[in-house]
């Protein structure tokens, strides 16, 4: 995903997952009801394993997603930012 006018804060609570951020969104298409773009994958992103207690901040316009999800549970805080 890419959010044009919102930022995400992820807080990992259980399990693990690999967060992929940055790089280029592959086959990105704008969603009709939001400012989001969704794609099939991320090319050239940075991979970081998230474990309980980890926090991930994703600014607007940064491609991001998760893979290798193993019992991952987290809280998402999404907030609007000024353009």
Secondary structure, 3 states (H helix, E strand, C coil): CEECCEEEEEEEEEEEEEEEECCEEECCEECCCCCEEECCEEECCEEEEEECCCEEEECCCCCEEEEEEEEEEEEEEEEECCC
